[in-house]
C-alpha cells in the first residue's frame, strides 16, 4: 500500500493549472472624476476632435503656402499675415487638446467651433450677440460668464480671440458690484482670460511627451 501511495504521488505528469485571467485594460472612455478641468465630453470625442483639428491645420498650412507662392502685393501680404496668425492660433488650440488628452488639464469646456464674431464699433458700440440673456442679475451673469469661457477656450482664429476679449471687456462691468464679485462668475471669467492668453501665444504650452515647453507660435 505504501508503494502504491508513493507511485500515485509521484507517477505521471503534474496537473497543469489554468493561467490566471489577465484583466482587460480599462478603456479610457472618460476623464477621471478628480480631474481639475473635467469636461462634459469623453476621450473618444476629444480624440475625434484632435484628428479633425490636425486635418484642418494641415489644410491651413497648404493654403498659407499657396498664398506665399503668389506674386506679392498689399492684398496678398495681408492675406498671408492673416492666414499665418490664424494657423498659429489653431496650432495652439491643438496643443491644449493634446495636454487635455495626456494630462487632463486645460480641457476646453466645448469642442465645437461655434460661428460667432464681435467687432464693436467705437462710434456706435453695441452688445455682442450671446446665447445667454443679457440681464446681469446673479443667475444670468453666471450663465453668461460660462458662455464666454466656452467661447474663449474654443477659439481657433485671431478674430475669435479678439471678439471674445472685446465682449468680456464690454460685459464684465455691467452687473452690479455684488453680482460682479460672485466667485463662480469670477472663476469663469478668469478661466476665459487664461484661455485667451494661451491662444494668443503669451504663455508656454507644454509639448506632450517632451521635457521642454512648446514655444509660442
Long-range contacts (C-beta under 8 A, 24 or more apart in sequence): 31-104, 31-107, 32-104, 35-104, 35-105, 35-107, 36-104, 36-105, 37-100, 37-104, 37-105, 37-106, 37-107, 38-104, 38-107, 39-100, 39-107, 39-108, 39-109, 40-109, 40-110, 41-111, 43-101, 45-111, 46-97, 46-100, 46-101, 46-107, 46-111, 47-101, 49-97, 49-111, 50-94, 50-97, 50-98, 50-101, 53-90, 53-93, 53-94, 53-97, 53-156, 54-94, 56-90, 56-156, 57-87, 57-90, 57-91, 57-94, 60-86, 60-87, 60-90, 61-87, 82-158, 85-158, 86-156, 86-157, 86-158, 86-159, 88-201, 88-216, 88-217, 89-155, 89-156, 89-157, 89-158, 89-160, 89-161, 89-199, 89-200, 90-156, 90-157, 91-217, 92-198, 92-199, 92-201, 92-205, 92-216, 92-217, 93-154, 93-155, 93-156, 93-199, 95-205, 95-207, 95-214, 96-153, 96-195, 96-198, 96-199, 96-205, 98-208, 99-205, 99-206, 99-208, 101-208, 102-208, 102-209, 103-206, 103-208, 106-195, 106-198, 106-205, 108-150, 108-153, 108-154, 108-195, 109-146, 109-149, 109-150, 109-153, 109-154, 110-150, 110-153, 110-154, 111-154, 112-154, 113-154, 113-156, 114-151, 114-154, 116-151, 116-160, 116-163, 117-159, 117-160, 117-163, 118-163, 118-164, 118-166, 118-167, 119-159, 119-162, 119-163, 119-166, 120-166, 120-170, 125-170, 127-170, 127-171, 128-163, 128-166, 128-167, 128-170, 128-171, 130-167, 134-171, 134-174, 136-174, 136-175, 136-176, 136-179, 137-175, 137-179, 138-175, 138-179, 138-182, 141-175, 141-179, 141-180, 141-182, 141-185, 142-182, 142-184, 142-185, 142-188, 144-171, 144-185, 145-184, 145-185, 145-186, 145-188, 145-189, 145-192, 146-188, 148-188, 148-189, 148-192, 149-188, 149-189, 149-191, 149-192, 149-195, 151-192, 152-191, 152-192, 152-193, 152-195, 152-196, 152-199, 153-191, 153-192, 153-195, 155-195, 155-196, 155-199, 161-196, 161-199, 161-200, 164-192, 164-196, 165-196, 168-192, 168-193
